[in-house]
Amino acid sequence: MERWQGKVAAVTGAASGLGRALAEELARRGTHLALADVDELGLAETESRCAGAGVKVTTRRLDVADGQAVFAWAQEVFDEHGGVQLVVNNAGVALVANVAAMSVDDLEWLMGVDFWGVAHGTMAFLPRLRAAGEGHIVNISSVFGLLSVPSQSAYNAAKFAVRGFTDALRMELEIERCGVSCTTVHPGGIRTNIVRHARISPEAAAMAGGAERFVRLFDLLARTEPELAARQILRAVARNRRRVLVGPDAKVLDVMARLPAGLVHKVMVAGGRRRM
Ligand SMILES: NC(=O)c1ccc[n+]([C@@H]2O[C@H](COP(=O)([O-])OP(=O)(O)OC[C@H]3O[C@@H](n4cnc5c(N)ncnc54)[C@H](O)[C@@H]3O)[C@@H](O)[C@H]2O)c1
């Protein structure tokens, strides 16, 4: 608990789901918060939920795909809070579409948020953390950053990229011994609004029996509550873990990702054909 008391955390995607749960959990532990999201209404709701904890909370409407805006926000956070010790690059979107049915615009939108958002957040805050000689960066990937699945090519690409980027950064920081560290998070299904906010191609929706059925299916399969995920992530940061798998499904997918690709793909292709 004391580890977070009086510290400052910057969290993107704080208007919903995992980001909101992290903000609330950190506020409970006495951490001052700089929260950002494109959804201003949701941000205001998160802010009011954290207000009772007696910590300072600042909010900013921010599109993490916009690099200049993220760098400006990092400066603002330092000006308003006097420093930052924890950065959580959490903002993310989902896209369900086979490559053949996906537009370049949709792919760029997803990469802009899920990969570039993480890269911008990391690069904007890193120089200040290094100068202070302390701090931790948490980058949210996914189990889909461990294992590819049909209809998730864009999300897979972004989340694998987050993993590669953060793993390399972790080793760089270890070589440098500058007091800064980072963790990659691979959540399994977390019960949030991610699929409600997703872009789903008409083909993918039809295959699931409609977009609403797709959402219901996700709600059924996503077993982990965001509050539990938030606590697990903070525990992993406290232990300076390089990677954290969130939820029992994440552990299963991690094992699957270590099996020969030919075998795993065969099983998934057979499942996909049955669904068609
Ligand atoms: N829910 C899951 O099952 C699951 C699984 C693995 C990984 N993740 C990852 O967890 C993270 C949080 O997602 P969640 O499940 O809480 O979803 P969510 O939709 O509930 O929350 C995501 C938040 O990101 C914000 N956001 C979207 N685009 C943005 C942008 N351009 N700039 C700033 N904010 C933006 C949204 O407004 C929303 O508040 C994401 O990176 C997601 O990919 C989620």
PDBQT file of the ligand as one rigid body, heavy atoms in Angstrom, charges set to zero:
ROOT
HETATM    1  N1  LIG A 301     -11.210  -6.313 -22.100  1.00  0.00    +0.000 N 
HETATM    2  C1  LIG A 301     -10.415  -7.294 -22.488  1.00  0.00    +0.000 C 
HETATM    3  O1  LIG A 301     -10.811  -8.468 -22.552  1.00  0.00    +0.000 OA
HETATM    4  C2  LIG A 301      -8.979  -6.998 -22.841  1.00  0.00    +0.000 A 
HETATM    5  C3  LIG A 301      -8.132  -8.079 -23.092  1.00  0.00    +0.000 A 
HETATM    6  C4  LIG A 301      -6.811  -7.836 -23.421  1.00  0.00    +0.000 A 
HETATM    7  C5  LIG A 301      -6.333  -6.548 -23.492  1.00  0.00    +0.000 A 
HETATM    8  N2  LIG A 301      -7.167  -5.503 -23.250  1.00  0.00    +0.000 N 
HETATM    9  C6  LIG A 301      -6.626  -4.159 -23.351  1.00  0.00    +0.000 C 
HETATM   10  O2  LIG A 301      -6.909  -3.439 -22.161  1.00  0.00    +0.000 OA
HETATM   11  C7  LIG A 301      -6.906  -2.050 -22.458  1.00  0.00    +0.000 C 
HETATM   12  C8  LIG A 301      -8.135  -1.399 -21.842  1.00  0.00    +0.000 C 
HETATM   13  O3  LIG A 301      -9.290  -1.850 -22.533  1.00  0.00    +0.000 OA
HETATM   14  P1  LIG A 301     -10.668  -2.149 -21.793  1.00  0.00    +0.000 P 
HETATM   15  O4  LIG A 301     -10.922  -3.578 -21.909  1.00  0.00    +0.000 OA
HETATM   16  O5  LIG A 301     -10.699  -1.487 -20.486  1.00  0.00    +0.000 OA
HETATM   17  O6  LIG A 301     -11.676  -1.441 -22.834  1.00  0.00    +0.000 OA
HETATM   18  P2  LIG A 301     -12.685  -0.216 -22.673  1.00  0.00    +0.000 P 
HETATM   19  O7  LIG A 301     -13.277  -0.006 -24.016  1.00  0.00    +0.000 OA
HETATM   20  O8  LIG A 301     -13.600  -0.450 -21.527  1.00  0.00    +0.000 OA
HETATM   21  O9  LIG A 301     -11.698   0.998 -22.296  1.00  0.00    +0.000 OA
HETATM   22  C9  LIG A 301     -10.791   1.522 -23.237  1.00  0.00    +0.000 C 
HETATM   23  C10 LIG A 301     -10.695   3.033 -23.040  1.00  0.00    +0.000 C 
HETATM   24  O10 LIG A 301      -9.770   3.561 -24.008  1.00  0.00    +0.000 OA
HETATM   25  C11 LIG A 301     -10.315   4.783 -24.484  1.00  0.00    +0.000 C 
HETATM   26  N3  LIG A 301      -9.780   5.127 -25.797  1.00  0.00    +0.000 N 
HETATM   27  C12 LIG A 301     -10.091   4.563 -26.991  1.00  0.00    +0.000 A 
HETATM   28  N4  LIG A 301      -9.443   5.191 -27.973  1.00  0.00    +0.000 NA
HETATM   29  C13 LIG A 301      -8.691   6.168 -27.395  1.00  0.00    +0.000 A 
HETATM   30  C14 LIG A 301      -7.796   7.141 -27.894  1.00  0.00    +0.000 A 
HETATM   31  N5  LIG A 301      -7.555   7.257 -29.206  1.00  0.00    +0.000 N 
HETATM   32  N6  LIG A 301      -7.188   7.973 -27.017  1.00  0.00    +0.000 NA
HETATM   33  C15 LIG A 301      -7.451   7.885 -25.690  1.00  0.00    +0.000 A 
HETATM   34  N7  LIG A 301      -8.308   6.987 -25.152  1.00  0.00    +0.000 NA
HETATM   35  C16 LIG A 301      -8.915   6.140 -26.005  1.00  0.00    +0.000 A 
HETATM   36  C17 LIG A 301     -11.813   4.517 -24.544  1.00  0.00    +0.000 C 
HETATM   37  O11 LIG A 301     -12.549   5.746 -24.622  1.00  0.00    +0.000 OA
HETATM   38  C18 LIG A 301     -12.039   3.740 -23.262  1.00  0.00    +0.000 C 
HETATM   39  O12 LIG A 301     -12.318   4.618 -22.187  1.00  0.00    +0.000 OA
HETATM   40  C19 LIG A 301      -6.829  -1.930 -23.979  1.00  0.00    +0.000 C 
HETATM   41  O13 LIG A 301      -5.506  -1.652 -24.377  1.00  0.00    +0.000 OA
HETATM   42  C20 LIG A 301      -7.240  -3.311 -24.449  1.00  0.00    +0.000 C 
HETATM   43  O14 LIG A 301      -6.724  -3.617 -25.717  1.00  0.00    +0.000 OA
HETATM   44  C21 LIG A 301      -8.476  -5.697 -22.924  1.00  0.00    +0.000 A 
ENDROOT
TORSDOF 0
